[in-house]
Amino acid sequence: MQVERIYRDEELIRDLKSAAKMDTAIRFIYNEYYSLLENYVMNNRGAKEDAADIIQETIVAFIEIIEQDKFRGDSSIKSFLFSITRNLWLSELRKRNSAENRNRVFEKGKNTTEQEIIHHLIRREHFNAIQHLFERLGEKCKQLLMLVYYEEMQMSDITEIMPDYQNEQVLRNKKYKCMKQLEQMMLNNEQLRIQLKNALKHAG
């Protein structure tokens, strides 16, 4: 399929937010990056069909991130798409592996260490548990703690997302109060406290 134009990253982001231009932008992504992403999956124990499914999930996830204004531009779109594909494929491999081999996923042609891979997998596993606990604290606490522990955002960036808190110190005070509230909530539940402690450690 012929692609009408070549995009710079900022132009691609802009057109992905436009209903009239989105289709052209998506065609560019497939034309420009499909082979790279397909090669990664196929070089790491995947088939063409696996690659097609994972790449489709990658594009959908990327568009959702753009629509929610969560793409901060810290890396190029190429690197960002590769990172999404890698994490989705590692998650899929993990599901396919037996229990004793689930944390021993090996990649070809990538400098990522095994420990970093394991960190990504564990982090995904604990996300739902953390989110469920944070929901019991109220919307503000949940948003703040998820941005800190799951999105790994700096306080200076969070102030832009949560403008009700004027500066970093106010945010740090709010985070402290939220954590104290969570601690109080689990005061009589030692098992729950240990589970949360482990989840936060792996999520950070």
C-alpha positions, -999 to +999 in steps of 0.1 A: +000+000+000+014+034-010+022+058+018+014+094+009+041+111+029+071+108+052+067+120+088+088+135+115+079+123+149+061+154+160+040+154+127+031+117+133+019+125+168-002+154+155-018+133+127-026+104+150-048+127+170-067+138+138-096+116+127-091+128+092-054+120+090-051+090+114-054+064+086-024+078+067-004+081+098-011+045+108-002+033+073+031+051+077+038+033+110+032-001+094+053+007+063+082+022+083+084+000+114+067-033+107+098-051+095+118-040+125+092-052+150+085-084+130+122-093+130+124-088+168+096-113+175+108-138+149+144-136+163+130-144+198+111-176+192+081-161+174+064-169+141+051-145+115+016-149+129+028-141+164+045-110+151+014-098+133-007-102+165+019-084+187+024-056+162-013-050+160-015-048+198+015-025+198-001+000+173-034+000+193-015+006+226+006+034+210-025+052+196-042+049+230-011+065+246-011+093+221-049+100+225-044+102+263-014+126+259+008+102+277+036+101+252+063+124+266+087+122+238+117+110+259+125+086+232+119+084+194+087+068+182+108+040+167+123+032+201+089+036+218+072+011+195+101-013+199+098-011+237+060-018+236+065-048+212+093-061+234+073-060+266+042-075+249+062-103+234+080-110+267+047-112+284+034-136+258+065-158+261+061-158+299+026-172+295+039-199+273+068-209+295+065-236+321+066-223+357+102-233+363+114-215+332+091-184+333+119-161+345+145-173+320+137-156+287+166-151+264+168-125+236+190-122+206+208-090+195+196-069+224+217-055+253+189-058+278+201-079+308+181-108+321+175-089+353+159-061+334+136-085+316+125-101+348+119-067+363+095-059+335+076-091+338+072-089+376+062-053+373+033-062+350+022-090+373+019-068+403+002-039+386-034-051+390-028-058+427-014-024+434-042-006+414-069-025+434-054-015+467-049+021+457-086+024+446-096+020+482-077+053+491-098+076+469-092+090+434-065+116+443-043+092+462-048+065+436-038+088+408-007+102+426+006+068+438+000+052+404+020+080+387+048+076+412+051+038+415+038+026+381+044+054+356+077+062+375+072+099+370+091+126+387+073+150+411+081+179+389+062+162+360+033+151+382+026+188+392+017+194+355-008+165+356-022+173+390-024+211+390-043+212+423-009+206+440+012+237+434+047+224+439+067+193+446+067+196+483+029+197+484+029+166+463+054+149+486+032+157+516+002+143+498+020+111+489+031+107+526-005+111+538-017+086+512+008+061+523+000+066+559-037+061+551-028+029+533-006+018+562-035+024+586-059+005+564-036-026+566-027-022+602-046-054+612-037-073+580+000-083+581-003-105+550-017-077+529+010-054+542+038-077+530+021-083+496+019-045+490+055-040+501+067-066+477+045-052+449+057-017+453+093-028+454+089-046+421+068-019+405+094+009+412 
